[in-house]
Amino acid sequence: MTVKELDQNYVANTYKRFPVEIVKGKGSFVYDENGKEYIDMGSGIAVNTFGLSDETWIRAVESQLEKFQHTSNLYYTEPCALLAKTLCEKTGMKKVFFSNSGAEANECAIKAARKYASETKGSEYFTIVTLKNSFHGRTLTTLSATGQDRFHELFQPLTPGFVHVSANDENELEEVLKTQKIAAVMIECVQGEGGVMPLSEKYVKNLFSLAKKYGVLTIVDEVQTGNGRTGKLYSYMNCGVSPDSVSTAKGLGGGLPLGATMLSEKLENVFGYGDHGSTFGANPVCCAGALSVLSRLDEPFLKTVREKSEFLFETFSNAGGIKSVSGMGLMIGLETEKPASDVVSECIQNGVLCLTAKNKVRLLPALNIPTDVLAKAAEIIKRACAD
């Protein structure tokens, strides 16, 4: 059987795959089983921060593999300790818990917030406020946190203790904070799965002010927006705020599964021995890859991300067949006149791999995609939108 036939016969039917079998890749180019070349404008859904088969990343990963690939969290390892130090130094956070995915990183942030609120305000303070149109993961608890009903329908009953308010509506948020027993507010500064919709800087700042006023913790979900994706190391840095907890994953490992939950001074000691754990969390190979990624996300590099973002916004604004452009950094959504799925299909035929998010074409290229390659992909996408 072919790979596609094997997949259809033996893999659970949870993914509506594009008709492309990827067999190899280098940088921002991938190749299918027939040798056809594509420009990758999705980077594994914001995972391959420096593209495919990045040599610096490979050297870091291979070096650790030659030492040992795994040990339990009952022992100390250098990659874990160095990565935690690097994250804390770059963000001002105090402690890090490592897991395997964004959903797990969010679960950890939720647990930390509930434990802290229970200990400081009372066990009845367990509710987490999230935003409508948000997406925080696919475990039962992070599905409950997700503010989209379509993800909830088949999996009732969900984990209790979540309330969803409208994005950019400060009055609705304050009413909930004032009248309910709230542990924390959890947001994405750019709602990725919700259509690549950024929150306004004013709203984010006011949300943090309201949280402080009512003694509520703040959690920022940086699973998709983090690790340079928005032109800053983490998206909240564009708004000049300081969260109590930050969750991240995807681009942190650069292609290996790794999640991290960063805890501020307020939360650094919230967990005691046995309160939380993960067998594969802080896997030394994954941490070695992440150290390679973070070491290159300095301000001169992030400036190039912002410049590429400006180029794409200029290219797509007022282009034929494109109704609006949203997003931040190299996390961009195109609202198109024809169905986004049709645009993506035409792009695939013409050698560009894009994604969708709700009714939009979503672009998440590698952060180091060469400018000429980015320009070529943008022209193909423009033509697909306008045809």
C-alpha positions as CSV (number, residue, x, y, z in Angstrom):
1,M,0.0,0.0,0.0
2,T,1.0,3.6,-0.5
3,V,1.7,5.9,2.5
4,K,-1.6,7.5,2.0
5,E,-3.4,4.2,1.9
6,L,-1.6,3.0,5.0
7,D,-2.5,6.2,6.8
8,Q,-6.2,5.9,5.8
9,N,-6.3,2.3,7.0
10,Y,-4.4,2.6,10.3
11,V,-4.4,6.2,11.6
12,A,-7.4,7.6,13.5
13,N,-9.6,9.8,11.3
14,T,-8.9,13.1,13.2
15,Y,-7.1,15.0,10.5
16,K,-8.4,16.2,7.1
17,R,-5.0,16.0,5.4
18,F,-4.0,18.0,2.3
19,P,-3.2,15.7,-0.6
20,V,0.6,16.0,-0.1
21,E,3.1,13.5,1.3
22,I,6.1,15.3,2.6
23,V,9.3,13.2,2.3
24,K,12.0,15.8,2.9
25,G,12.7,19.5,3.5
26,K,15.4,22.1,3.8
27,G,14.9,25.6,5.1
28,S,11.5,26.9,3.8
29,F,11.2,24.3,1.1
30,V,9.6,20.9,1.3
31,Y,9.4,18.1,-1.3
32,D,6.6,15.5,-1.9
33,E,6.9,11.9,-2.9
34,N,7.0,13.0,-6.6
35,G,9.9,15.4,-6.0
36,K,7.6,18.5,-6.4
37,E,8.9,21.5,-4.5
38,Y,6.8,23.7,-2.2
39,I,7.4,26.9,-0.3
40,D,6.4,26.1,3.3
41,M,4.3,29.0,4.7
42,G,3.0,27.0,7.7
43,S,6.2,25.7,9.4
44,G,4.3,22.8,11.0
45,I,1.8,25.3,12.5
46,A,4.4,27.6,13.9
47,V,6.7,24.9,15.1
48,N,9.8,24.9,12.7
49,T,11.0,28.2,13.9
50,F,14.2,28.1,11.7
51,G,12.7,26.0,9.0
52,L,13.3,22.4,8.1
53,S,16.6,20.5,8.7
54,D,18.2,23.6,10.3
55,E,21.9,22.7,10.7
56,T,22.5,24.6,13.9
57,W,19.5,22.9,15.5
58,I,20.5,19.5,14.2
59,R,24.0,19.9,15.7
60,A,22.5,20.8,19.1
61,V,20.1,17.9,19.1
62,E,22.6,15.3,17.8
63,S,25.2,16.4,20.4
64,Q,22.7,15.7,23.2
65,L,21.6,12.4,21.6
66,E,25.2,11.2,21.7
67,K,25.2,11.7,25.5
68,F,21.8,10.4,26.5
69,Q,18.3,10.8,25.1
70,H,16.2,10.7,28.3
71,T,16.2,10.3,32.0
72,S,13.4,10.9,34.5
73,N,12.9,14.1,36.4
74,L,14.2,12.3,39.5
75,Y,17.7,13.4,38.3
76,Y,19.3,16.7,37.3
77,T,20.2,17.4,33.7
78,E,22.1,20.4,32.2
79,P,19.8,21.1,29.2
80,C,16.8,21.4,31.5
81,A,18.5,23.7,34.0
82,L,20.1,25.9,31.2
83,L,16.8,26.2,29.3
84,A,14.9,27.2,32.5
85,K,17.6,29.8,33.2
86,T,17.5,31.2,29.7
87,L,13.7,31.5,29.7
88,C,13.7,33.2,33.1
89,E,16.5,35.6,32.1
90,K,14.7,36.6,28.9
91,T,11.3,37.1,30.5
92,G,11.9,38.1,34.1
93,M,10.0,35.0,35.2
94,K,11.3,33.0,38.2
95,K,10.5,29.3,37.7
96,V,9.6,27.0,34.8
97,F,7.7,23.8,34.6
98,F,8.4,21.7,31.4
99,S,5.9,19.5,29.7
100,N,5.4,18.1,26.1
101,S,2.8,20.4,24.5
102,G,0.9,23.6,24.5
103,A,-2.2,22.0,26.0
104,E,-0.1,20.6,28.9
105,A,1.6,23.9,29.4
106,N,-1.9,25.5,29.7
107,E,-3.1,22.8,32.1
108,C,-0.1,23.6,34.3
109,A,-0.9,27.3,34.3
110,I,-4.5,26.6,35.2
111,K,-3.5,24.3,38.0
112,A,-1.0,26.9,39.4
113,A,-3.7,29.6,39.3
114,R,-6.3,27.5,41.0
115,K,-3.9,26.3,43.7
116,Y,-2.7,29.8,44.4
117,A,-6.2,31.3,44.5
118,S,-7.4,28.5,46.8
119,E,-4.5,29.1,49.2
120,T,-4.7,32.9,49.2
121,K,-8.5,33.6,48.8
122,G,-10.3,30.3,49.4
123,S,-11.2,27.0,47.7
124,E,-14.3,28.6,46.0
125,Y,-12.0,30.8,43.9
126,F,-11.3,28.4,41.1
127,T,-13.0,30.0,38.0
128,I,-10.8,31.0,35.1
129,V,-12.0,33.7,32.7
130,T,-11.0,33.2,29.0
131,L,-12.1,35.0,25.9
132,K,-14.7,34.0,23.3
133,N,-13.0,32.8,20.1
134,S,-10.0,31.6,22.1
135,F,-8.2,28.3,21.7
136,H,-6.2,26.7,24.5
137,G,-5.9,23.0,23.7
138,R,-7.7,19.7,23.2
139,T,-7.6,18.1,26.6
140,L,-10.9,18.2,28.4
141,T,-9.8,21.0,30.7
142,T,-8.2,23.1,27.9
143,L,-11.2,22.5,25.7
144,S,-13.3,23.9,28.6
145,A,-11.0,26.9,28.6
146,T,-11.4,27.4,24.9
147,G,-14.1,29.9,24.1
148,Q,-15.6,28.3,21.0
149,D,-18.7,26.2,21.3
150,R,-18.0,24.1,18.3
151,F,-15.1,22.4,20.2
152,H,-17.4,21.6,23.1
153,E,-20.3,19.9,21.5
154,L,-19.2,16.3,21.4
155,F,-17.3,16.1,24.7
156,Q,-19.8,17.0,27.5
157,P,-19.6,17.3,30.4
158,L,-16.5,19.5,30.3
159,T,-14.4,20.5,33.2
160,P,-16.3,23.1,35.2
161,G,-14.9,26.5,36.3
162,F,-14.5,28.5,33.1
163,V,-16.4,31.5,31.9
164,H,-15.9,33.2,28.5
165,V,-16.2,36.9,27.8
166,S,-16.1,38.9,24.6
167,A,-12.6,40.0,23.5
168,N,-12.0,43.8,23.6
169,D,-15.0,44.3,25.9
170,E,-13.7,45.7,29.2
171,N,-17.1,46.3,30.7
172,E,-18.1,42.6,30.3
173,L,-14.8,41.5,31.8
174,E,-15.1,43.8,34.8
175,E,-18.7,42.7,35.5
176,V,-17.4,39.1,35.8
177,L,-14.4,40.0,37.9
178,K,-16.7,42.0,40.2
179,T,-19.5,39.5,40.6
180,Q,-17.8,36.0,40.4
181,K,-15.1,34.3,42.4
182,I,-12.3,34.4,39.9
183,A,-8.8,32.8,40.1
184,A,-7.3,34.1,36.9
185,V,-7.8,35.6,33.5
186,M,-6.2,33.7,30.6
187,I,-5.7,35.3,27.1
188,E,-3.9,34.9,23.8
189,C,-2.7,38.3,22.6
190,V,-3.4,37.1,19.1
191,Q,-6.2,34.5,18.8
192,G,-4.6,32.1,16.3
193,E,-7.1,29.3,15.8
194,G,-9.8,31.9,16.2
195,G,-8.9,33.6,12.9
196,V,-5.6,35.3,13.6
197,M,-7.3,38.1,15.5
198,P,-5.0,40.4,17.7
199,L,-6.4,41.9,20.9
200,S,-6.0,45.7,21.0
201,E,-3.0,46.9,23.1
202,K,-5.4,49.1,25.0
203,Y,-7.6,46.2,25.9
204,V,-4.7,44.1,27.1
205,K,-3.3,46.8,29.3
206,N,-6.8,47.5,30.7
207,L,-7.3,43.8,31.3
208,F,-4.2,43.7,33.4
209,S,-5.2,46.8,35.3
210,L,-8.6,45.2,36.1
211,A,-7.0,41.9,37.1
212,K,-4.8,43.9,39.6
213,K,-7.8,45.8,40.8
214,Y,-9.7,42.7,41.7
215,G,-6.7,40.6,42.8
216,V,-6.9,38.2,39.9
217,L,-4.0,36.4,38.3
218,T,-3.1,36.9,34.6
219,I,-2.1,34.0,32.3
220,V,-0.9,34.6,28.7
221,D,-1.1,31.7,26.3
222,E,2.0,32.0,24.1
223,V,1.7,28.5,22.5
224,Q,1.4,29.8,18.9
225,T,2.4,33.5,19.4
226,G,5.6,32.9,21.4
227,N,9.2,32.4,20.5
228,G,9.6,35.3,18.1
229,R,6.5,34.7,16.1
230,T,5.0,38.2,16.6
231,G,8.3,40.1,16.3
232,K,8.9,40.1,20.0
233,L,10.2,37.1,22.0
234,Y,6.6,36.7,23.4
235,S,3.6,38.6,22.2
236,Y,2.7,40.2,25.6
237,M,5.9,42.1,25.2
238,N,4.3,44.1,22.4
239,C,1.8,45.4,25.0
240,G,4.2,46.3,27.9
241,V,2.5,44.0,30.5
242,S,3.9,41.5,33.0
243,P,1.8,38.3,33.3
244,D,1.8,36.1,36.4
245,S,2.2,33.0,34.2
246,V,3.1,32.4,30.6
247,S,2.6,29.1,28.7
248,T,4.4,28.2,25.5
249,A,5.3,25.3,23.2
250,K,5.3,24.9,19.4
251,G,8.2,27.0,18.2
252,L,10.1,26.6,21.5
253,G,11.4,23.1,20.6
254,G,12.0,24.0,16.9
255,G,10.5,20.7,15.8
256,L,10.6,18.5,18.9
257,P,7.7,18.3,21.4
258,L,8.3,20.7,24.3
259,G,6.0,22.8,26.5
260,A,6.9,25.3,29.2
261,T,4.9,27.1,31.9
262,M,6.7,30.1,33.2
263,L,5.8,31.3,36.7
264,S,6.3,34.8,38.1
265,E,7.6,35.7,41.5
266,K,4.0,35.5,42.8
267,L,3.7,31.9,41.6
268,E,7.3,30.6,41.8
269,N,6.7,28.5,44.9
270,V,3.0,27.5,44.3
271,F,3.9,23.9,43.5
272,G,5.5,21.6,46.0
273,Y,6.9,18.1,45.7
274,G,4.4,15.9,43.9
275,D,1.9,18.6,43.0
276,H,2.6,18.2,39.3
277,G,4.8,16.1,37.0
278,S,5.6,14.9,33.5
279,T,7.6,11.8,32.4
280,F,8.9,13.4,29.2
281,G,8.8,17.0,30.4
282,A,12.3,18.6,30.1
283,N,13.5,15.8,27.9
284,P,17.2,16.7,27.4
285,V,17.1,16.3,23.6
286,C,14.1,18.6,23.3
287,C,15.7,21.1,25.7
288,A,18.9,21.1,23.7
289,G,16.9,22.0,20.6
290,A,15.1,24.8,22.4
291,L,18.4,26.3,23.7
292,S,19.5,26.4,20.0
293,V,16.3,28.2,19.1
294,L,16.3,30.7,21.9
295,S,20.0,31.6,21.5
296,R,19.2,33.0,18.1
297,L,16.1,35.0,18.9
298,D,17.9,38.2,19.7
299,E,16.7,41.7,19.0
300,P,18.6,42.1,15.6
301,F,16.9,38.8,14.4
302,L,13.5,39.8,15.8
303,K,13.8,43.1,13.9
304,T,14.0,41.1,10.6
305,V,10.7,39.3,11.6
306,R,9.0,42.6,12.0
307,E,10.4,43.8,8.6
308,K,9.1,40.7,6.9
309,S,5.7,41.2,8.6
310,E,5.5,44.8,7.3
311,F,6.3,43.5,3.8
312,L,3.5,41.0,3.9
313,F,1.0,43.5,5.3
314,E,1.9,45.9,2.5
315,T,1.7,43.2,-0.1
316,F,-1.7,41.8,0.8
317,S,-3.4,45.1,1.8
318,N,-5.8,46.2,-1.0
319,A,-4.8,43.2,-3.1
320,G,-7.5,41.7,-5.3
321,G,-9.7,39.1,-3.6
322,I,-8.4,39.9,-0.1
323,K,-10.9,41.6,2.1
324,S,-8.7,42.1,5.2
325,V,-5.3,41.3,6.7
326,S,-4.9,40.6,10.4
327,G,-2.3,39.3,12.7
328,M,1.1,40.3,14.1
329,G,4.7,39.5,13.0
330,L,4.8,36.4,10.9
331,M,1.4,35.2,12.1
332,I,-1.0,36.5,9.4
333,G,-4.6,35.9,8.5
334,L,-6.1,36.7,5.1
335,E,-9.9,37.1,4.8
336,T,-10.5,36.2,1.2
337,E,-13.5,36.7,-1.0
338,K,-13.6,33.1,-2.1
339,P,-13.4,30.2,0.4
340,A,-10.1,30.0,2.2
341,S,-9.9,26.2,1.4
342,D,-10.1,27.0,-2.3
343,V,-7.2,29.5,-2.0
344,V,-5.2,26.9,-0.1
345,S,-5.9,24.2,-2.8
346,E,-4.8,26.5,-5.6
347,C,-1.6,27.5,-3.7
348,I,-0.8,23.8,-3.3
349,Q,-1.1,23.3,-7.0
350,N,1.3,26.2,-7.6
351,G,3.9,25.1,-5.0
352,V,3.0,26.9,-1.8
353,L,1.7,25.3,1.4
354,C,-0.6,27.5,3.5
355,L,-3.0,26.9,6.4
356,T,-6.5,28.0,7.4
357,A,-8.0,29.4,10.5
358,K,-11.8,29.7,10.5
359,N,-12.6,31.5,7.3
360,K,-9.1,32.8,6.7
361,V,-5.9,31.7,5.0
362,R,-3.3,31.5,7.7
363,L,0.4,32.2,7.1
364,L,3.0,31.0,9.6
365,P,6.3,30.8,7.7
366,A,9.7,30.0,9.3
367,L,11.0,33.1,11.0
368,N,14.2,33.0,8.9
369,I,12.5,32.5,5.5
370,P,14.6,34.4,2.9
371,T,13.0,37.6,1.7
372,D,13.0,36.5,-2.0
373,V,11.4,33.2,-1.1
374,L,8.8,35.1,0.9
375,A,8.1,37.5,-1.9
376,K,7.7,34.6,-4.4
377,A,5.2,32.8,-2.1
378,A,3.3,36.0,-1.5
379,E,2.8,36.5,-5.3
380,I,1.5,33.0,-5.7
381,I,-0.9,33.5,-2.8
382,K,-2.1,36.9,-4.2
383,R,-2.8,35.3,-7.6
384,A,-4.8,32.5,-5.9
385,C,-6.9,35.0,-4.0
386,A,-7.5,37.1,-7.1
387,D,-8.3,34.4,-9.6
